[in-house]
Amino acid sequence: MNAAAVIHVRGRAHVVAIASGSVSDAIHILDIATGRTAFTRSLPETVTLESAEGDRAILRTTSHTNP
């Protein structure tokens, strides 16, 4: 796990988590109350969690192949 933060979606707490892999990074959004995954996306880039506040998370991606 690279980074994690709590955001609130429609009044419910969710965890935004970034997991790093050797070839790609994954973004996960998990509903804390149910433990269910609300969203997952794997990207062939480095993903950085810049900030999180309220119902928003700001992510930055960096390509492995393009500077």
Residue frames as qw, qx, qy, qz and C-alpha x, y, z in Angstrom:
[[0.000, 0.892, 0.452, 0.000, 0.00, 0.00, 0.00],
 [0.447, 0.350, 0.012, 0.823, 1.49, 3.30, -1.13],
 [0.086, -0.083, 0.239, -0.964, -1.00, 5.75, 0.35],
 [0.196, -0.533, -0.814, -0.120, -4.50, 5.91, 1.76],
 [0.092, -0.044, 0.221, -0.970, -6.97, 8.60, 2.81],
 [0.127, 0.505, 0.820, -0.239, -10.59, 8.85, 3.91],
 [0.155, -0.082, -0.275, -0.945, -13.17, 10.71, 1.81],
 [0.347, 0.329, 0.704, -0.525, -16.94, 10.99, 2.29],
 [0.141, -0.067, -0.690, -0.707, -19.26, 10.02, -0.56],
 [0.507, -0.444, -0.465, -0.574, -22.94, 10.83, -0.02],
 [0.544, -0.638, 0.231, -0.494, -22.27, 11.05, 3.71],
 [0.979, -0.197, 0.051, 0.028, -20.52, 7.67, 3.90],
 [0.275, -0.771, 0.536, 0.206, -16.85, 7.22, 4.69],
 [0.923, 0.377, -0.016, 0.071, -14.71, 5.58, 2.01],
 [0.554, -0.582, 0.410, 0.432, -11.01, 4.77, 1.89],
 [0.641, 0.741, -0.193, -0.052, -9.06, 5.74, -1.21],
 [0.706, -0.490, 0.457, 0.231, -6.00, 3.51, -1.40],
 [0.537, 0.721, -0.407, -0.160, -3.13, 3.35, -3.88],
 [0.865, -0.270, 0.407, 0.113, -1.33, 0.01, -4.24],
 [0.214, 0.755, -0.533, -0.316, 1.96, -0.16, -6.12],
 [0.954, 0.085, 0.284, 0.053, 2.95, -3.05, -8.31],
 [0.567, -0.320, 0.457, 0.606, 6.03, -3.76, -10.37],
 [0.282, 0.253, 0.619, 0.688, 4.33, -2.90, -13.67],
 [0.186, -0.587, -0.396, -0.682, 1.22, -0.93, -12.67],
 [0.051, -0.012, 0.590, -0.806, -0.43, 0.85, -9.77],
 [0.230, -0.494, -0.794, -0.271, -4.02, 0.33, -8.64],
 [0.239, -0.239, 0.209, -0.918, -6.57, 2.76, -7.24],
 [0.320, -0.367, -0.873, 0.015, -9.07, 1.25, -4.80],
 [0.321, -0.326, 0.164, -0.874, -12.06, 2.94, -3.19],
 [0.361, -0.197, -0.902, 0.130, -13.55, 0.94, -0.34],
 [0.486, -0.609, -0.188, -0.598, -16.80, 1.57, 1.55],
 [0.045, 0.362, -0.748, 0.555, -15.77, 1.48, 5.21],
 [0.632, -0.127, 0.359, -0.675, -19.25, 0.57, 6.50],
 [0.935, 0.170, 0.040, -0.308, -19.73, -2.47, 4.27],
 [0.574, -0.444, 0.627, 0.283, -16.13, -3.41, 3.49],
 [0.733, 0.492, 0.452, 0.130, -17.05, -3.61, -0.19],
 [0.382, -0.168, 0.372, 0.829, -15.00, -2.31, -3.05],
 [0.346, 0.759, 0.325, -0.446, -16.78, 0.63, -4.67],
 [0.542, 0.818, -0.165, -0.093, -14.18, 1.19, -7.40],
 [0.695, -0.401, 0.454, 0.388, -10.94, -0.35, -8.64],
 [0.640, 0.765, -0.062, -0.015, -8.75, 0.62, -11.54],
 [0.756, -0.312, 0.309, 0.485, -5.27, -0.56, -12.48],
 [0.373, 0.917, -0.085, -0.109, -3.06, 1.82, -14.48],
 [0.875, 0.157, -0.013, 0.458, 0.27, 1.17, -16.20],
 [0.184, 0.735, -0.152, 0.634, 1.61, 4.30, -14.48],
 [0.355, -0.117, -0.626, 0.685, 2.81, 5.46, -11.09],
 [0.294, -0.734, -0.411, -0.453, -0.14, 6.88, -9.14],
 [0.295, 0.027, -0.509, 0.808, 0.38, 9.33, -6.30],
 [0.248, -0.779, -0.575, -0.014, -2.29, 10.50, -3.85],
 [0.265, 0.440, -0.091, 0.853, -1.75, 14.28, -3.71],
 [0.186, -0.091, 0.466, -0.860, -4.56, 15.20, -1.30],
 [0.286, -0.425, -0.826, -0.235, -8.00, 14.21, -0.10],
 [0.089, 0.112, 0.427, -0.893, -10.72, 16.35, 1.42],
 [0.589, 0.237, 0.180, -0.752, -14.49, 16.02, 1.67],
 [0.860, 0.280, 0.386, -0.180, -15.70, 13.94, -1.27],
 [0.627, 0.750, -0.212, -0.001, -12.59, 14.39, -3.43],
 [0.753, -0.402, 0.346, 0.390, -9.22, 12.77, -3.82],
 [0.397, 0.854, -0.270, -0.200, -6.61, 14.33, -6.08],
 [0.878, -0.125, 0.382, 0.260, -4.36, 11.82, -7.79],
 [0.212, 0.798, -0.436, -0.358, -1.30, 12.35, -9.99],
 [0.950, 0.125, 0.267, 0.105, -0.08, 9.85, -12.54],
 [0.043, -0.760, 0.546, 0.351, 3.41, 9.56, -13.98],
 [0.890, 0.395, -0.157, -0.168, 4.07, 7.52, -17.08],
 [0.789, -0.382, 0.401, 0.266, 6.76, 4.84, -16.94],
 [0.697, 0.260, 0.441, 0.502, 7.59, 5.38, -20.62],
 [0.257, 0.750, 0.208, 0.573, 6.95, 9.08, -21.31],
 [0.400, -0.070, -0.400, 0.822, 8.81, 11.70, -19.26]]
